[in-house]
Structures are given as structure tokens and as C-alpha cells.
């Protein structure tokens, strides 16, 4: 790091300390240092685990893991087959769901698929910023609360610590970089794409303050996936103040309507193989144009691909767990997770989707079958009797 960069960072840190004196050390005490290398441990992504909690089938999906190098791989990813059925002609205003015209070979729709609130998107808690025609690597998101989601810097690869607070660290496979610090009891996390300069993120941190008249909900952490939608511990616009933005070209992005977005969700998996890859599909309706950034949920490492005549965002940075998000038509955003699968498989699956009206949606959901049972855990298996030693 050259002298100019150091001066820029020190100037931004000056502003952070001025607005948040409880940070502790002064800018003159803050030293940039590169800690010793740590193991490249990939934390489990809570979003994936919460999303697949589809009325009883969530446990099935949450227990899928990428195979280790010396482990037996799960069942082969299914091939996508062409549909022998005529694709219905559904007008955009009649679209109630998108579903495969033909399921992958050996796959079925699992029971429990219906409208759910397992992963809602609430307005005014996603503080997302970027240029009007942003790419994923240009997006910045700010979260604040008493139990804000975020990966501890100590578990990330090659963290860069600026004193004890704040901290920069990589946050793969979700975001390219993460900045964390505290204002009193409130944790602040900034997730930024790889194209956003560190100095810009520090300028943004200097613009963050907490409305002293408003305090976050201090309820203890909960496993309830609806906690955030119900208010949870995330600060909203009346509590979290961000002003001014460091880049004059930035605008507010993401879902800003007070109504919570919920998805029509369904899960497709093997009819016989418990550990085969899964397809979790979320269909969000009544959306606005920039809601897609909230649906993507900090996946700043996504790349743009051509899909179904439009631009989609594919995140294949998490091994055997690709995500795909796109706007199918005005008002409808689709997100797919292929747990245990591949980028090629999720793209082929997305291309196979066809719009259904309300009658078609009901007929599709009526085909659901019970998922195959999970194998017994070792504690549930037959025990081994060890013979007593002979005299």
C-alpha cells in the first residue's frame, strides 16, 4: 500500500471516529497489518438452509453436503429432457408460476411445496446502493442490528484487520469483501462487490450513524426464519442513518416497499435417491425492477449470463450450490438454488421452465410426491457387539 492510499484510509477513519467515538483507538493508533494466514474454511450459508425449510422438507435439503475428495459422490446430476407436452400459451398477466415443462429424468415434485414465508423480503431493511445500471460487483449493502448476519472475519481467508475495529475481510462465496464494526451495542456490516474500492467503503462507513431516538429490537437470536420479517433485530430507515453517500452516482436499490415479498416456492428432487441434487425454486410476483438485488441477497460474486432472452445472475462460487436469479417478465423474479448440483444443470433447468396460469399451477402442485426417507444416522443403525475377552 502506497502513501497516498494510506492517507485516504486514514482520512476516512478520521470521519468514522468523529461520528462513532466509542470505536476506541484514534486514527493515529490504527495500523494496517496482514495477520498470519488462516485455513480457508467455507462457512455454511444460513440463507440456503433457511430457504429450503418448505413445510417439512427443509431438513432434507439442509443435510446435503458437497462430497469430500475421498467420499462417495451423490447421485448423478439428472439430464434435462425435452418436454413432449405442448407449452401452454400464458399471457404475462396470467402467469401464476413457472415450472418445468417436463421434470428431469427420475425426479419428482416434493410434497410441502406451496406459498411459504420461509425466506421473505421485507422493505426498508435492505440498505442497498449502487449505480443505476449496476453489476453485482458494484453493489454495496449495509446491515445494522444487535444480531446482524455476517461471517466473522477470523473465519475468512486472508483477512485484513484495521486495529480491532472496523475489519475488512473476504466474504466468499457471498460477497467479495466485508467491513465490520460496532456503534455501541449495534453491529454494522457492509458487504461490497470487488469493484468497490476499500476507500469508498470506508467513506460509506463514515456516513453511518444510529438515530439515538430509535433502538433496535433486542430480542435474543432465534431459529425462527420469520424473525427478520417480523422486525427481528435489523434496523430500518428510521433507525439506521446513511448520509452522505460516498459516490454521487449511487442510488438506493432493492426492495423498498413496506409490504413483504414472499415467494411461491417448490422443491424438486429424486424420487428414490435421498442425496441427489435438489432444485429449490422461488417465484416472486408483484415485484419492482430493482427488487432483484434484494432477492439476490448479497451475492456480489454473481456473473451475468444470457438466459431465456434476458440477463440472469449466476453465482457458482459455493461448491455444489449454485444460485441463479433473473427477472422473467415485469413483476416476476425467479431464483433457483441447485443444492448439490452444477452451474450447467441449474442453467438447463431454468431454460426448461414454462409459465403456468392459476389452473396450471394447481395441477402442477397436485403431482407432488413424498420425498425418499433419509438414511438412518449411525446412532440409529444396528450396534456391533464386542465379544468379551477370553480368560
C-alpha positions as CSV (number, residue, x, y, z in Angstrom):
1,X,0.0,0.0,0.0
2,X,1.5,3.3,-1.0
3,X,1.5,6.6,1.0
4,X,-1.5,8.1,-0.9
5,X,-3.7,5.1,-0.2
6,X,-2.7,5.2,3.5
7,X,-3.6,8.9,3.7
8,X,-7.0,8.2,2.0
9,X,-7.8,5.4,4.5
10,X,-6.6,7.5,7.5
11,X,-8.9,10.4,6.3
12,X,-11.9,8.1,6.1
13,X,-11.1,6.6,9.6
14,X,-10.9,10.1,11.0
15,X,-14.6,10.6,10.0
16,X,-15.6,7.3,11.4
17,X,-14.1,8.1,14.8
18,X,-15.6,11.6,14.8
19,X,-19.1,10.1,14.4
20,X,-18.6,7.0,16.5
21,X,-16.2,7.8,19.4
22,X,-16.8,4.5,21.0
23,X,-14.6,2.8,18.4
24,X,-11.8,3.3,20.9
25,X,-8.4,3.9,19.3
26,X,-7.7,7.1,17.4
27,X,-6.7,7.0,13.7
28,X,-3.0,7.5,14.7
29,X,-3.3,4.3,16.7
30,X,-4.8,2.3,13.8
31,X,-2.3,0.2,11.9
32,X,-2.8,-1.8,8.8
33,X,-1.5,-5.3,9.3
34,X,-1.8,-8.6,7.5
35,X,-2.4,-11.4,10.0
36,X,-0.9,-14.8,9.7
37,X,-2.7,-17.0,7.0
38,X,-5.7,-18.9,8.3
39,X,-7.3,-22.0,7.0
40,X,-9.6,-21.4,4.0
41,X,-12.8,-22.6,5.8
42,X,-16.0,-22.0,4.0
43,X,-18.8,-21.2,6.5
44,X,-22.2,-22.7,6.0
45,X,-24.6,-20.2,4.3
46,X,-27.6,-19.6,6.5
47,X,-29.7,-18.3,3.6
48,X,-29.6,-21.6,1.8
49,X,-30.5,-23.6,5.0
50,X,-33.4,-21.2,5.9
51,X,-34.8,-21.1,2.4
52,X,-35.3,-24.8,1.9
53,X,-37.5,-25.1,5.0
54,X,-40.5,-25.8,2.9
55,X,-43.0,-27.2,5.4
56,X,-41.1,-30.2,6.5
57,X,-38.7,-30.8,3.5
58,X,-36.1,-28.3,4.7
59,X,-34.2,-30.9,6.7
60,X,-33.8,-33.0,3.6
61,X,-32.2,-30.2,1.7
62,X,-30.2,-28.7,4.6
63,X,-28.4,-32.0,5.1
64,X,-27.0,-32.2,1.6
65,X,-23.2,-31.6,1.5
66,X,-20.6,-31.3,-1.2
67,X,-18.8,-34.6,-1.4
68,X,-15.3,-34.7,0.1
69,X,-12.5,-35.7,-2.2
70,X,-12.4,-39.2,-0.6
71,X,-16.1,-39.6,-0.2
72,X,-18.7,-41.3,-2.3
73,X,-20.3,-38.7,-4.5
74,X,-24.1,-38.2,-4.5
75,X,-26.3,-39.5,-7.3
76,X,-25.5,-38.2,-10.8
77,X,-27.0,-34.8,-11.7
78,X,-30.1,-35.6,-13.8
79,X,-30.1,-34.8,-17.5
80,X,-32.7,-32.3,-18.7
81,X,-35.1,-33.8,-21.2
82,X,-37.2,-32.1,-23.8
83,X,-40.9,-31.9,-22.9
84,X,-43.3,-33.9,-25.0
85,X,-46.1,-31.7,-23.9
86,X,-47.3,-28.6,-25.7
87,X,-46.1,-25.5,-23.9
88,X,-49.2,-23.5,-22.8
89,X,-49.7,-20.0,-24.2
90,X,-50.0,-18.0,-21.0
91,X,-50.2,-14.2,-21.1
92,X,-47.8,-12.3,-18.8
93,X,-50.8,-11.0,-16.8
94,X,-52.0,-14.6,-16.2
95,X,-48.7,-16.1,-15.0
96,X,-49.1,-17.6,-11.6
97,X,-46.0,-19.9,-11.5
98,X,-43.1,-21.1,-13.7
99,X,-42.5,-24.8,-13.6
100,X,-40.6,-27.3,-15.8
101,X,-42.5,-28.5,-18.8
102,X,-41.0,-31.9,-18.1
103,X,-39.2,-32.9,-14.9
104,X,-35.6,-34.1,-15.1
105,X,-35.4,-37.9,-15.5
106,X,-36.2,-39.7,-12.3
107,X,-37.2,-36.5,-10.5
108,X,-40.5,-35.5,-8.8
109,X,-42.1,-32.5,-7.2
110,X,-41.8,-33.0,-3.4
111,X,-44.8,-32.6,-1.1
112,X,-44.8,-29.5,1.1
113,X,-44.4,-27.1,-1.9
114,X,-46.7,-24.1,-1.7
115,X,-46.7,-20.4,-0.9
116,X,-44.4,-20.0,2.1
117,X,-42.8,-17.3,4.2
118,X,-39.5,-19.2,4.8
119,X,-37.4,-16.5,3.2
120,X,-39.4,-13.3,3.0
121,X,-38.0,-10.0,1.8
122,X,-39.1,-7.0,3.9
123,X,-39.0,-3.4,2.7
124,X,-36.8,-0.8,4.3
125,X,-34.3,-3.1,6.0
126,X,-32.2,-3.9,2.9
127,X,-29.9,-0.8,2.5
128,X,-28.6,-1.5,-1.0
129,X,-26.7,1.1,-3.1
130,X,-25.0,1.2,-6.5
131,X,-25.1,2.9,-9.9
132,X,-28.4,2.8,-11.8
133,X,-27.3,0.1,-14.2
134,X,-25.2,-1.8,-11.6
135,X,-23.4,-5.1,-12.0
136,X,-23.3,-7.4,-8.9
137,X,-19.7,-6.5,-8.3
138,X,-20.7,-2.8,-8.0
139,X,-23.3,-3.3,-5.3
140,X,-22.9,-2.3,-1.7
141,X,-25.2,-3.4,1.1
142,X,-25.4,-2.1,4.7
143,X,-26.9,-4.0,7.6
144,X,-27.2,-3.0,11.3
145,X,-28.7,-4.5,14.4
146,X,-27.9,-6.4,17.6
147,X,-27.5,-9.8,15.8
148,X,-26.6,-8.8,12.2
149,X,-25.8,-11.7,9.8
150,X,-22.2,-11.8,8.7
151,X,-19.2,-14.1,8.6
152,X,-16.7,-13.4,11.4
153,X,-13.5,-12.1,9.8
154,X,-11.5,-14.6,11.7
155,X,-13.1,-17.4,9.7
156,X,-12.4,-15.9,6.3
157,X,-9.4,-16.3,4.1
158,X,-6.7,-13.6,4.3
159,X,-8.5,-11.1,6.5
160,X,-7.1,-7.6,6.7
161,X,-7.5,-6.0,10.1
162,X,-7.6,-2.3,10.8
163,X,-6.8,-2.3,14.5
164,X,-9.7,-4.2,16.3
165,X,-12.5,-2.3,14.6
166,X,-13.5,-2.0,11.8
167,X,-12.3,-5.0,9.9
168,X,-12.0,-5.8,6.2
169,X,-12.2,-9.5,5.2
170,X,-13.2,-11.6,2.3
171,X,-16.7,-13.0,2.5
172,X,-16.8,-15.6,-0.2
173,X,-18.9,-17.2,-1.6
174,X,-21.4,-14.4,-0.8
175,X,-19.7,-11.0,-1.2
176,X,-16.3,-10.1,-2.4
177,X,-15.4,-8.1,0.8
178,X,-16.9,-7.3,4.1
179,X,-16.4,-4.4,6.6
180,X,-17.5,-4.9,10.2
181,X,-17.5,-2.7,13.3
182,X,-19.8,-1.6,16.2
183,X,-21.6,1.5,17.3
184,X,-22.3,0.8,20.9
185,X,-24.2,-2.4,21.1
186,X,-25.2,-2.2,17.4
187,X,-23.2,-4.3,14.9
188,X,-22.7,-2.7,11.5
189,X,-21.7,-4.8,8.4
190,X,-21.0,-3.5,4.9
191,X,-20.9,-6.0,2.1
192,X,-19.2,-4.8,-1.1
193,X,-18.5,-6.1,-4.5
194,X,-15.0,-6.5,-5.8
195,X,-15.2,-3.3,-8.0
196,X,-15.9,-1.1,-5.0
197,X,-12.7,0.4,-3.6
198,X,-11.8,-0.1,0.1
199,X,-11.5,3.7,0.4
200,X,-15.1,4.1,-0.8
201,X,-16.4,1.5,1.7
202,X,-14.6,3.5,4.5
203,X,-16.2,6.7,3.3
204,X,-19.6,4.9,3.4
205,X,-18.8,3.7,7.0
206,X,-18.1,7.2,8.0
207,X,-21.6,8.2,6.8
208,X,-23.3,5.6,9.0
209,X,-24.9,6.7,12.2
210,X,-27.7,5.4,14.5
211,X,-30.7,7.5,15.4
212,X,-30.4,8.0,19.2
213,X,-34.2,8.1,19.5
214,X,-34.6,4.7,17.9
215,X,-33.3,1.5,19.3
216,X,-33.2,-2.0,17.7
217,X,-35.3,-4.9,18.9
218,X,-33.1,-6.6,21.5
219,X,-34.8,-9.9,21.5
220,X,-32.4,-12.9,21.6
221,X,-31.3,-14.7,18.4
222,X,-34.0,-17.1,17.2
223,X,-34.1,-20.0,14.8
224,X,-37.4,-18.6,13.5
225,X,-36.8,-17.8,9.9
226,X,-39.5,-15.2,10.0
227,X,-37.7,-13.2,12.7
228,X,-36.3,-10.7,10.2
229,X,-39.7,-10.2,8.5
230,X,-41.3,-9.6,11.9
231,X,-38.9,-6.9,12.8
232,X,-36.2,-9.0,14.2
233,X,-33.1,-7.1,15.2
234,X,-32.4,-5.3,11.9
235,X,-32.6,-1.5,11.9
236,X,-34.9,0.1,9.4
237,X,-34.8,3.5,7.7
238,X,-35.9,5.3,10.9
239,X,-33.1,3.8,12.9
240,X,-30.1,3.5,10.5
241,X,-28.9,6.8,9.0
242,X,-26.6,6.7,6.0
243,X,-25.6,10.2,4.8
244,X,-24.0,11.3,2.6
245,X,-23.3,8.5,0.1
246,X,-19.6,8.5,-0.9
247,X,-20.4,8.2,-4.7
248,X,-22.7,10.8,-6.2
249,X,-23.8,8.3,-8.9
250,X,-25.2,5.8,-6.4
251,X,-28.9,5.3,-5.9
252,X,-31.0,3.3,-3.5
253,X,-31.7,-0.2,-4.9
254,X,-33.5,-3.3,-3.7
255,X,-37.0,-3.8,-2.3
256,X,-38.2,-0.7,-0.6
257,X,-42.0,-1.3,-0.4
258,X,-43.3,-1.7,3.1
259,X,-45.1,-4.9,2.0
260,X,-43.0,-8.1,2.5
261,X,-42.2,-10.1,-0.6
262,X,-43.0,-13.8,-0.4
263,X,-42.4,-16.4,-2.9
264,X,-44.3,-19.3,-4.4
265,X,-41.7,-22.0,-3.7
266,X,-41.3,-25.6,-4.7
267,X,-38.7,-28.3,-4.3
268,X,-37.8,-30.9,-7.0
269,X,-35.6,-33.9,-6.2
270,X,-35.0,-37.5,-7.0
271,X,-37.9,-39.9,-6.5
272,X,-35.5,-42.6,-4.9
273,X,-32.1,-41.0,-4.1
274,X,-32.1,-39.0,-0.9
275,X,-28.7,-37.5,-1.6
276,X,-29.3,-36.5,-5.2
277,X,-29.1,-32.8,-6.1
278,X,-32.2,-30.6,-5.4
279,X,-33.8,-27.7,-7.3
280,X,-35.4,-25.1,-5.0
281,X,-37.4,-22.6,-7.0
282,X,-38.7,-19.3,-5.6
283,X,-41.1,-17.3,-7.8
284,X,-41.6,-13.7,-6.6
285,X,-44.6,-11.9,-8.1
286,X,-45.7,-8.2,-7.8
287,X,-42.1,-7.1,-7.7
288,X,-40.4,-3.8,-8.8
289,X,-37.4,-3.6,-11.1
290,X,-34.7,-3.2,-8.5
291,X,-36.2,-5.8,-6.2
292,X,-33.9,-8.3,-7.8
293,X,-30.9,-7.0,-5.7
294,X,-32.8,-8.0,-2.5
295,X,-33.8,-11.4,-4.0
296,X,-30.1,-12.0,-4.8
297,X,-29.2,-11.3,-1.1
298,X,-25.6,-10.1,-1.2
299,X,-24.4,-12.5,-3.9
300,X,-21.9,-10.0,-5.2
301,X,-19.8,-12.6,-7.0
302,X,-22.5,-13.5,-9.4
303,X,-21.8,-13.2,-13.1
304,X,-24.1,-12.1,-15.9
305,X,-25.3,-14.7,-18.4
306,X,-27.8,-14.8,-21.2
307,X,-30.9,-16.8,-20.1
308,X,-34.4,-17.0,-21.6
309,X,-33.8,-13.9,-23.7
310,X,-32.7,-11.7,-20.8
311,X,-29.8,-11.2,-18.4
312,X,-29.6,-13.5,-15.4
313,X,-27.1,-13.6,-12.5
314,X,-25.3,-16.9,-11.8
315,X,-23.4,-17.4,-8.5
316,X,-21.3,-20.6,-8.7
317,X,-18.7,-19.7,-6.1
318,X,-20.1,-22.0,-3.4
319,X,-19.1,-25.6,-4.4
320,X,-22.0,-27.7,-5.4
321,X,-24.5,-25.0,-4.5
322,X,-25.1,-22.7,-7.5
323,X,-27.7,-19.9,-7.4
324,X,-29.5,-18.3,-10.4
325,X,-31.6,-15.2,-10.3
326,X,-33.4,-13.2,-13.1
327,X,-36.4,-11.2,-13.9
328,X,-38.6,-13.3,-16.1
329,X,-41.0,-10.5,-17.0
330,X,-42.1,-7.2,-15.4
331,X,-43.3,-8.1,-11.9
332,X,-41.9,-11.6,-11.8
333,X,-38.4,-12.5,-10.4
334,X,-37.2,-16.1,-10.3
335,X,-34.5,-17.5,-8.0
336,X,-33.2,-21.1,-8.2
337,X,-30.8,-23.0,-5.9
338,X,-29.4,-26.3,-7.1
339,X,-28.2,-27.8,-3.9
340,X,-25.6,-30.5,-4.6
341,X,-25.6,-29.6,-8.3
342,X,-23.7,-27.7,-11.0
343,X,-23.9,-24.5,-13.0
344,X,-24.7,-26.3,-16.2
345,X,-27.5,-28.2,-14.6
346,X,-29.1,-25.1,-13.0
347,X,-29.0,-23.2,-16.3
348,X,-30.5,-26.2,-18.2
349,X,-33.2,-26.5,-15.6
350,X,-34.0,-22.7,-15.8
351,X,-34.3,-22.9,-19.6
352,X,-36.9,-25.7,-19.2
353,X,-39.3,-23.6,-17.2
354,X,-42.6,-22.6,-18.7
355,X,-45.3,-20.2,-17.4
356,X,-48.4,-21.6,-15.8
357,X,-51.7,-19.9,-15.0
358,X,-53.6,-20.4,-11.8
359,X,-55.2,-23.6,-13.1
360,X,-51.9,-24.9,-14.3
361,X,-50.2,-24.1,-11.0
362,X,-52.8,-26.1,-9.1
363,X,-52.4,-29.1,-11.5
364,X,-48.6,-28.9,-11.1
365,X,-48.7,-28.8,-7.3
366,X,-51.2,-31.7,-7.3
367,X,-48.5,-34.0,-8.7
368,X,-46.3,-33.7,-5.6
369,X,-44.9,-36.9,-4.0
370,X,-43.3,-37.7,-0.7
371,X,-39.5,-37.3,-0.7
372,X,-37.4,-40.5,-0.1
373,X,-36.6,-41.1,3.5
374,X,-33.2,-40.1,4.8
375,X,-30.8,-42.9,5.7
376,X,-30.5,-43.7,9.4
377,X,-27.8,-41.9,11.4
378,X,-25.1,-44.1,12.9
379,X,-26.8,-43.9,16.3
380,X,-30.0,-45.4,14.7
381,X,-28.1,-48.2,13.0
382,X,-27.5,-51.7,14.3
383,X,-25.0,-51.8,17.0
384,X,-21.9,-54.0,17.0
385,X,-21.4,-56.5,19.8
386,X,-17.9,-56.8,21.0
387,X,-17.2,-60.2,22.4
388,X,-15.8,-60.4,25.9
389,X,-12.1,-61.3,26.1
390,X,-11.4,-64.9,26.8
391,X,-9.7,-65.9,30.0
